[in-house]
Amino acid sequence: MRKTSLLPSILSRLLQEASLRLFLLILFIYLEYQEPFHRVIHQEEAYLYSNPTTISFFPVVYLWLVVVFVPALTILCVQIFHRIDILDLLSAVLCVSLVLLLNGVLTNIIKLSVGRPRPDFMSRCWPDGNVPPSTFDDPFNQHFECTGNLAKILDGRKSFPSGHSSFAFATFGFVFFYVSGKLRTFARDPSLFFQSHRFLISIFTLIMPLAIAVSRTCDYHHHWQDVVVGSLLGFGLAGLVYGLYFPSLTSRHCDQCLVTTALTSSNQYEHGSVDAKGDNGRGGSHRFLRQSLNDDDVEASLNSNSPRFKPFQRDVKLI
């Protein structure tokens, strides 16, 4: 009966989550086609934007394939090889979708506001290399008479921060946190000591985004500052949003989603005791009590006849 009564509430919240993501998607697409701020380029800094135009070492098409399929395959593999958990699956999908869409919106807002030219902006503006002598005469009323493709010129003013870097680190940042949680890489559990392979697997997930970010400076599409800030933005958002759906990586429950952890704790409280093995076989009832009750509660349970603590008094004395 209780599960049936919760169903409408769950569906309502899922509808809200889906609506939010739809809004962010529409906003992201809208911002993609907006004209950026036209920042003044002084003659003494023109050399920063005079690199040759080259093909992208990691094209946008490849980036979108990575953004879509890498998280999907990661979640699928976890569900197959770790354990099938519908709540965990739902939490992972909500988490990665919010990370990517929020990252896209914030990246575009910063790009449009800053309007920093790319390292190859001059080559985009004048593909033949013939820059008019009067281009830098009046820096406060600067109008470039560009002869290149208009779309490429406008895109040439969207250098900061790097979208490739932010999306790469947002995508693989989620993979890093998600895989680290399932492997319990950073969990404070004595039984996991001297198992460096877990740490190496987690770190390995960050090699690909690092390579993508560095490539953006090698093909003269971004300055190094664009790449650094974009990478920090993507990885930072991945960590923040991950914390909304999953416990800290140092938690004993880091391999579960927050919903599962909350429901497990609620069921244990309702039954008034914990199974002898408890905590999914990792610690027993005394460990659960240490996590669930603070020191004052434990002390009170030993010196109180309150009905609240009677079901637990036997286990508390074992601590």
QUINORSUL-V561817 format. One record per backbone hydrogen bond with DSSP energy under -1.0 kcal/mol. NH is the residue of the N-H (numbers start at 1). CO is the residue of the C=O. Records with the same first field share a line. If there is no record, write none. Layout:
NH = CO + CO
This chain:
5 = 1
6 = 2
10 = 6
11 = 7
12 = 8
13 = 9
14 = 10
15 = 11
16 = 12
17 = 13
18 = 14
19 = 15
20 = 16
21 = 17
22 = 18
23 = 19
24 = 20
25 = 21
26 = 22
27 = 23
28 = 24
29 = 25
30 = 26
31 = 27
32 = 28
33 = 30
34 = 31
37 = 112
39 = 37
45 = 42
46 = 43
48 = 45
49 = 46
50 = 47
51 = 119
63 = 59
64 = 60
65 = 61
66 = 62
67 = 63
68 = 64
69 = 65
70 = 66
73 = 69
74 = 70
75 = 71
76 = 72
77 = 73
78 = 74
79 = 75
80 = 76
81 = 77
82 = 78
83 = 78
89 = 85
90 = 86
91 = 87
92 = 88
93 = 89
94 = 90
95 = 91
96 = 92
97 = 93
98 = 94
99 = 95
100 = 96
101 = 97
102 = 98
103 = 99
104 = 100
105 = 101
106 = 102
107 = 103
108 = 104
109 = 105
110 = 106
111 = 107
112 = 108
113 = 109
114 = 110
115 = 111
118 = 156
121 = 118
122 = 49
124 = 120
125 = 121
126 = 122
129 = 126
131 = 129
135 = 132
137 = 134
141 = 138
146 = 144
147 = 125
148 = 125
153 = 149
154 = 150
155 = 151
156 = 152
157 = 154
158 = 155
159 = 116
162 = 226
166 = 162
167 = 163
168 = 164
169 = 165
170 = 166
171 = 167
172 = 168
173 = 169
174 = 170
175 = 171
176 = 172
177 = 173
178 = 174
179 = 175
180 = 176
181 = 177
182 = 178
183 = 179
185 = 180
188 = 250
189 = 187
192 = 189
193 = 190
198 = 195
200 = 196
201 = 197
202 = 198
203 = 199
204 = 200
206 = 203
207 = 204
210 = 206
211 = 207
212 = 208
213 = 209
214 = 210
215 = 211
217 = 214
218 = 214
219 = 215
221 = 216
222 = 216
227 = 223
228 = 224
229 = 225
230 = 226
231 = 227
232 = 228
233 = 229
234 = 230
235 = 231
236 = 232
237 = 233
238 = 234
239 = 235
240 = 236
241 = 237
242 = 238
243 = 239
244 = 241
245 = 242
246 = 242
251 = 248
254 = 251
256 = 253
258 = 245
261 = 257
262 = 258
263 = 259
264 = 260
265 = 261
266 = 262
267 = 263
268 = 264
269 = 265
270 = 266
271 = 267
281 = 278
284 = 277
288 = 284
289 = 285
290 = 286
291 = 287
292 = 288
293 = 289
298 = 294
299 = 295
300 = 296
301 = 297
302 = 298
309 = 306
312 = 309
313 = 309
316 = 312
317 = 313
319 = 316
